[in-house]
Amino acid sequence: MSPSSKARAGSEAAAAPTESVRDRILNTARELFYKEGVRAVGVDTVVAESGVAKTSLYRWFPSKDALIVAVLEQEQKDRWAGWDRTAASSDPEPRARLRAHLTGIARYVSSSHFRGCPFMNVTAAFSDPEHPARLVANEVMYELRRRLRGLVDNIQGVKDPEELTEQLLLLVDGAFSAAQCLGKNGPQQFLVAAADALVDAQLKK
């Protein structure tokens, strides 16, 4: 075993009690992909930054695409876990709960470390609609639509729940997109107010 291989092996062993090798690779790739883009970051960079051997990476992730998909699946889990925490801690009144979710989104996209929605970033990086990473991104969008519809269905008096759901989806999508360019001063600061106006318009129909 070469000195560099021994060093990596020792590093991997040292990390084992608190972070598995797989998690170390995954967390490193997640950070790099988000900061630099999935196209810009190669497997060699992930190996170097994580301090693991390339054979270890390929043992867990047989290809770069497989690694990208694993990263997105973890992003997906974390996103809905955050959504569920917001739901559990918010006022159960339907409009108040909707506002709580939208407030959380506005706060997230206004943060200093925000560099776009990771799922939107991937759809921009891969043109093939059947790319496995794009399929995960599509799942997230459909799930967001489903969750928004669930919130809308609980608001009494909405005349066209499908229309309102699509309008809210467009607002959220716009907040993610605009904040990437305009930062904390982007239109996401009006996300809750815009959603309130849409709900009020539905109730007046």
One Martini backbone bead per residue (centre of mass of N, CA, C, O) as a GRO file, in nm:
protein
  205
    1MET     BB    1   0.096   0.036   0.023
    2SER     BB    2   0.073   0.349  -0.012
    3PRO     BB    3   0.100   0.636   0.160
    4SER     BB    4  -0.169   0.756   0.056
    5SER     BB    5  -0.340   0.506   0.117
    6LYS     BB    6  -0.283   0.497   0.420
    7ALA     BB    7  -0.397   0.774   0.483
    8ARG     BB    8  -0.685   0.716   0.389
    9ALA     BB    9  -0.737   0.473   0.570
   10GLY     BB   10  -0.693   0.626   0.834
   11SER     BB   11  -0.912   0.837   0.787
   12GLU     BB   12  -1.148   0.643   0.764
   13ALA     BB   13  -1.115   0.510   1.042
   14ALA     BB   14  -1.144   0.775   1.211
   15ALA     BB   15  -1.447   0.836   1.101
   16ALA     BB   16  -1.632   0.590   1.178
   17PRO     BB   17  -1.770   0.658   1.463
   18THR     BB   18  -1.936   0.927   1.322
   19GLU     BB   19  -1.866   0.853   1.005
   20SER     BB   20  -1.920   0.716   0.732
   21VAL     BB   21  -1.792   0.672   0.429
   22ARG     BB   22  -2.049   0.727   0.275
   23ASP     BB   23  -2.121   0.994   0.421
   24ARG     BB   24  -1.866   1.143   0.348
   25ILE     BB   25  -1.905   1.141   0.047
   26LEU     BB   26  -2.190   1.261   0.037
   27ASN     BB   27  -2.133   1.530   0.188
   28THR     BB   28  -1.914   1.631   0.000
   29ALA     BB   29  -2.074   1.625  -0.265
   30ARG     BB   30  -2.302   1.808  -0.177
   31GLU     BB   31  -2.132   2.061  -0.136
   32LEU     BB   32  -1.993   2.075  -0.415
   33PHE     BB   33  -2.237   2.070  -0.602
   34TYR     BB   34  -2.368   2.329  -0.486
   35LYS     BB   35  -2.126   2.529  -0.530
   36GLU     BB   36  -2.021   2.422  -0.840
   37GLY     BB   37  -2.158   2.183  -0.964
   38VAL     BB   38  -2.205   1.881  -1.121
   39ARG     BB   39  -2.020   1.935  -1.371
   40ALA     BB   40  -1.754   2.059  -1.225
   41VAL     BB   41  -1.750   1.798  -1.048
   42GLY     BB   42  -1.540   1.544  -0.979
   43VAL     BB   43  -1.444   1.253  -0.845
   44ASP     BB   44  -1.157   1.342  -0.761
   45THR     BB   45  -1.253   1.573  -0.580
   46VAL     BB   46  -1.416   1.407  -0.381
   47VAL     BB   47  -1.182   1.233  -0.288
   48ALA     BB   48  -0.994   1.459  -0.188
   49GLU     BB   49  -1.202   1.600   0.014
   50SER     BB   50  -1.278   1.328   0.180
   51GLY     BB   51  -1.028   1.115   0.213
   52VAL     BB   52  -1.075   0.884   0.010
   53ALA     BB   53  -1.087   0.621  -0.175
   54LYS     BB   54  -1.188   0.543  -0.488
   55THR     BB   55  -1.285   0.257  -0.421
   56SER     BB   56  -1.489   0.351  -0.208
   57LEU     BB   57  -1.671   0.512  -0.388
   58TYR     BB   58  -1.734   0.273  -0.595
   59ARG     BB   59  -1.862   0.087  -0.385
   60TRP     BB   60  -2.113   0.290  -0.338
   61PHE     BB   61  -2.061   0.445  -0.632
   62PRO     BB   62  -2.050   0.338  -0.964
   63SER     BB   63  -2.117   0.647  -1.029
   64LYS     BB   64  -2.176   0.973  -1.069
   65ASP     BB   65  -2.480   0.951  -1.104
   66ALA     BB   66  -2.525   0.793  -0.841
   67LEU     BB   67  -2.424   1.023  -0.661
   68ILE     BB   68  -2.623   1.239  -0.743
   69VAL     BB   69  -2.877   1.085  -0.661
   70ALA     BB   70  -2.803   1.053  -0.361
   71VAL     BB   71  -2.796   1.352  -0.300
   72LEU     BB   72  -3.091   1.414  -0.382
   73GLU     BB   73  -3.225   1.217  -0.185
   74GLN     BB   74  -3.123   1.369   0.064
   75GLU     BB   75  -3.250   1.639  -0.002
   76GLN     BB   76  -3.537   1.533  -0.004
   77LYS     BB   77  -3.553   1.439   0.288
   78ASP     BB   78  -3.485   1.716   0.417
   79ARG     BB   79  -3.712   1.883   0.300
   80TRP     BB   80  -3.956   1.715   0.425
   81ALA     BB   81  -3.864   1.734   0.714
   82GLY     BB   82  -3.893   2.042   0.730
   83TRP     BB   83  -4.189   2.056   0.656
   84ASP     BB   84  -4.289   1.879   0.896
   85ARG     BB   85  -4.187   2.068   1.118
   86THR     BB   86  -4.359   2.309   1.041
   87ALA     BB   87  -4.633   2.170   1.072
   88ALA     BB   88  -4.595   2.089   1.379
   89SER     BB   89  -4.534   2.412   1.474
   90SER     BB   90  -4.788   2.521   1.359
   91ASP     BB   91  -5.069   2.654   1.291
   92PRO     BB   92  -5.357   2.467   1.199
   93GLU     BB   93  -5.456   2.682   1.045
   94PRO     BB   94  -5.455   2.682   0.711
   95ARG     BB   95  -5.337   2.971   0.648
   96ALA     BB   96  -5.116   2.963   0.860
   97ARG     BB   97  -4.968   2.718   0.745
   98LEU     BB   98  -4.904   2.834   0.472
   99ARG     BB   99  -4.742   3.076   0.577
  100ALA     BB  100  -4.524   2.910   0.718
  101HIS     BB  101  -4.406   2.778   0.467
  102LEU     BB  102  -4.346   3.042   0.306
  103THR     BB  103  -4.163   3.167   0.517
  104GLY     BB  104  -3.949   2.945   0.509
  105ILE     BB  105  -3.875   2.980   0.212
  106ALA     BB  106  -3.792   3.279   0.221
  107ARG     BB  107  -3.566   3.235   0.426
  108TYR     BB  108  -3.395   3.031   0.270
  109VAL     BB  109  -3.351   3.206  -0.001
  110SER     BB  110  -3.216   3.451   0.185
  111SER     BB  111  -2.969   3.316   0.242
  112SER     BB  112  -2.623   3.324   0.210
  113HIS     BB  113  -2.601   3.004   0.102
  114PHE     BB  114  -2.774   3.046  -0.136
  115ARG     BB  115  -2.771   2.846  -0.471
  116GLY     BB  116  -3.025   2.738  -0.519
  117CYS     BB  117  -3.202   2.484  -0.631
  118PRO     BB  118  -3.090   2.165  -0.655
  119PHE     BB  119  -3.308   2.068  -0.862
  120MET     BB  120  -3.288   2.295  -1.068
  121ASN     BB  121  -2.987   2.269  -1.124
  122VAL     BB  122  -3.008   1.985  -1.252
  123THR     BB  123  -3.203   2.050  -1.488
  124ALA     BB  124  -2.989   2.245  -1.616
  125ALA     BB  125  -2.751   2.027  -1.652
  126PHE     BB  126  -2.978   1.825  -1.778
  127SER     BB  127  -3.147   1.753  -2.079
  128ASP     BB  128  -3.235   1.476  -2.004
  129PRO     BB  129  -3.547   1.368  -1.892
  130GLU     BB  130  -3.418   1.061  -1.810
  131HIS     BB  131  -3.243   1.141  -1.606
  132PRO     BB  132  -3.209   1.038  -1.285
  133ALA     BB  133  -3.189   1.324  -1.159
  134ARG     BB  134  -3.446   1.443  -1.293
  135LEU     BB  135  -3.644   1.243  -1.164
  136VAL     BB  136  -3.607   1.344  -0.879
  137ALA     BB  137  -3.684   1.639  -0.930
  138ASN     BB  138  -3.972   1.572  -1.023
  139GLU     BB  139  -4.071   1.448  -0.760
  140VAL     BB  140  -4.049   1.708  -0.595
  141MET     BB  141  -4.253   1.878  -0.755
  142TYR     BB  142  -4.496   1.687  -0.718
  143GLU     BB  143  -4.489   1.696  -0.408
  144LEU     BB  144  -4.535   1.995  -0.378
  145ARG     BB  145  -4.807   2.000  -0.514
  146ARG     BB  146  -4.944   1.803  -0.317
  147ARG     BB  147  -4.900   1.973  -0.059
  148LEU     BB  148  -5.042   2.227  -0.152
  149ARG     BB  149  -5.316   2.093  -0.200
  150GLY     BB  150  -5.360   2.013   0.095
  151LEU     BB  151  -5.378   2.305   0.195
  152VAL     BB  152  -5.605   2.409   0.010
  153ASP     BB  153  -5.830   2.198   0.093
  154ASN     BB  154  -5.843   2.339   0.397
  155ILE     BB  155  -5.967   2.590   0.259
  156GLN     BB  156  -6.239   2.759   0.294
  157GLY     BB  157  -6.394   2.865  -0.022
  158VAL     BB  158  -6.247   2.749  -0.252
  159LYS     BB  159  -6.321   2.738  -0.593
  160ASP     BB  160  -6.012   2.660  -0.722
  161PRO     BB  161  -5.777   2.447  -0.622
  162GLU     BB  162  -5.604   2.398  -0.874
  163GLU     BB  163  -5.537   2.688  -0.944
  164LEU     BB  164  -5.410   2.770  -0.673
  165THR     BB  165  -5.187   2.561  -0.672
  166GLU     BB  166  -5.046   2.661  -0.933
  167GLN     BB  167  -4.991   2.947  -0.830
  168LEU     BB  168  -4.817   2.867  -0.586
  169LEU     BB  169  -4.604   2.712  -0.743
  170LEU     BB  170  -4.510   2.958  -0.904
  171LEU     BB  171  -4.417   3.127  -0.665
  172VAL     BB  172  -4.206   2.934  -0.552
  173ASP     BB  173  -4.039   2.906  -0.806
  174GLY     BB  174  -3.976   3.211  -0.824
  175ALA     BB  175  -3.825   3.238  -0.556
  176PHE     BB  176  -3.593   3.046  -0.622
  177SER     BB  177  -3.496   3.191  -0.882
  178ALA     BB  178  -3.464   3.495  -0.795
  179ALA     BB  179  -3.274   3.459  -0.545
  180GLN     BB  180  -3.021   3.370  -0.705
  181CYS     BB  181  -2.988   3.670  -0.826
  182LEU     BB  182  -3.110   3.883  -0.583
  183GLY     BB  183  -3.135   3.769  -0.317
  184LYS     BB  184  -3.261   3.908  -0.024
  185ASN     BB  185  -3.403   4.137  -0.232
  186GLY     BB  186  -3.608   3.973  -0.343
  187PRO     BB  187  -3.947   3.873  -0.408
  188GLN     BB  188  -3.974   3.676  -0.157
  189GLN     BB  189  -4.078   3.900   0.046
  190PHE     BB  190  -4.380   3.858  -0.112
  191LEU     BB  191  -4.494   3.569  -0.086
  192VAL     BB  192  -4.718   3.583   0.128
  193ALA     BB  193  -4.881   3.819   0.008
  194ALA     BB  194  -4.938   3.685  -0.266
  195ALA     BB  195  -5.089   3.440  -0.152
  196ASP     BB  196  -5.313   3.596  -0.011
  197ALA     BB  197  -5.426   3.722  -0.270
  198LEU     BB  198  -5.505   3.454  -0.405
  199VAL     BB  199  -5.696   3.354  -0.187
  200ASP     BB  200  -5.889   3.596  -0.183
  201ALA     BB  201  -5.978   3.566  -0.481
  202GLN     BB  202  -6.111   3.289  -0.440
  203LEU     BB  203  -6.319   3.375  -0.213
  204LYS     BB  204  -6.464   3.598  -0.420
  205LYS     BB  205  -6.591   3.412  -0.655
   0.00000   0.00000   0.00000
